[in-house]
Amino acid sequence: MRIESNCSGTSERRLWPVILIVAAIGGCAGDGGFGTPPPAAGPVPPAVPASAIAGRWGLAAYHREEDRERTVVTARGLCSQPYTIAIGPNGGVVMHLADQPQMQELAVKGATGGRTFIGPPGDPGGPEDREIIQADGQTIIMRWLDPEVASRYGTSVFARCPDAPATAARQPASRPAPARKGQ
């Protein structure tokens, strides 16, 4: 737009209301309107939901990428002693953290780019998190984010175990805690 000035300034006075309207419209579109911050985007949903992680899994790990396929086959053969992942009371998954003997509920956290992390509550990608690097319903591959932990535990391969026949007796998932003295 070309503004020509004359000595009386009438062109500039006529454009002022137009400039104010354009600025107001641009301001509303840019920041939620009249100086208020835009609404928060909210958490990103995980690409792999907790329901897809829960179940009975054969578990194995590898340290070298060339061992990945062999490790998937090994994990499929370990269903006689499955690693059981349950849905926790808060919607997370019950698993072990590195170096922790007790299972606990961990959050399933989404991040931009379709990434999914499992770890303690907090922002995705924390030092105690694992990232799901592949999931196809039958196999889940996760890596620890902490390089030191990853060097010890490797990259985990979970291979889904077939459901136990309905007629087979199911073993309890865990043993009851021993009773304390005085109870």
Secondary structure, 3 states (H helix, E strand, C coil): CCCCCCCCCHHHHHHHHHHHHHHHHHHHHHHCCCCCCCCCCCCCCCCCCHHHHCEEEEEEEECCHHHHHHHHHHHHCCCCCCEEEEECCCCCEEECCCCCCCCEEEEEEEEHHHEEEEECCCCCCCCCCEEEEEECCCEEEEEECCHHHHHHHCEEEEEECCCCCCCCCCCCCCCCCCCCCCC
